[in-house]
Amino acid sequence: MAHLVVARARTPQELGALVRAVRSEKGWQQADLAELTQVSRMTISRWERGEDVGTHTMLRALSECGYSLAVAPKFTRLEPVE
């Protein structure tokens, strides 16, 4: 069973920082993720800085990193289920 890792991002800048952390955790450069998602390295750079890159790019990049996006109401308390 896979472990659930929950990370919260409330702003585009926080989401970009999470992407940077996930990418770095895998040992990938921006160019590596860009190639996997078929976008330019500059697109990945813009996203990691919190700039808009489009929802389809964001979802594709997260998927390539092995993550998916879940949306929850603000102030929701998420608890792991064993």
Contacts in CASP RR format, 6 or more apart in sequence:
PFRMAT RR
TARGET T0000
AUTHOR 0000-0000-0000
METHOD contacts of the structure
MODEL  1
MAHLVVARARTPQELGALVRAVRSEKGWQQADLAELTQVSRMTISRWERG
EDVGTHTMLRALSECGYSLAVAPKFTRLEPVE
4 80 0 8 1.000
5 67 0 8 1.000
6 78 0 8 1.000
6 80 0 8 1.000
7 18 0 8 1.000
8 14 0 8 1.000
9 15 0 8 1.000
9 16 0 8 1.000
9 17 0 8 1.000
9 18 0 8 1.000
10 74 0 8 1.000
11 50 0 8 1.000
12 50 0 8 1.000
12 51 0 8 1.000
12 52 0 8 1.000
13 49 0 8 1.000
13 50 0 8 1.000
15 47 0 8 1.000
15 50 0 8 1.000
15 58 0 8 1.000
16 47 0 8 1.000
16 48 0 8 1.000
16 49 0 8 1.000
16 50 0 8 1.000
17 48 0 8 1.000
19 44 0 8 1.000
19 47 0 8 1.000
19 48 0 8 1.000
19 61 0 8 1.000
19 62 0 8 1.000
19 65 0 8 1.000
20 48 0 8 1.000
22 62 0 8 1.000
22 65 0 8 1.000
22 66 0 8 1.000
22 67 0 8 1.000
23 30 0 8 1.000
23 32 0 8 1.000
23 33 0 8 1.000
23 44 0 8 1.000
23 48 0 8 1.000
23 65 0 8 1.000
26 65 0 8 1.000
30 41 0 8 1.000
30 44 0 8 1.000
30 45 0 8 1.000
30 48 0 8 1.000
31 41 0 8 1.000
31 44 0 8 1.000
33 44 0 8 1.000
33 61 0 8 1.000
33 64 0 8 1.000
33 65 0 8 1.000
34 40 0 8 1.000
34 41 0 8 1.000
34 43 0 8 1.000
34 44 0 8 1.000
36 61 0 8 1.000
36 64 0 8 1.000
37 44 0 8 1.000
37 57 0 8 1.000
37 60 0 8 1.000
37 61 0 8 1.000
37 64 0 8 1.000
38 60 0 8 1.000
39 53 0 8 1.000
39 57 0 8 1.000
39 61 0 8 1.000
43 53 0 8 1.000
43 57 0 8 1.000
44 53 0 8 1.000
44 61 0 8 1.000
46 52 0 8 1.000
46 53 0 8 1.000
47 53 0 8 1.000
47 57 0 8 1.000
47 58 0 8 1.000
47 61 0 8 1.000
58 69 0 8 1.000
59 69 0 8 1.000
62 68 0 8 1.000
62 69 0 8 1.000
72 78 0 8 1.000
END
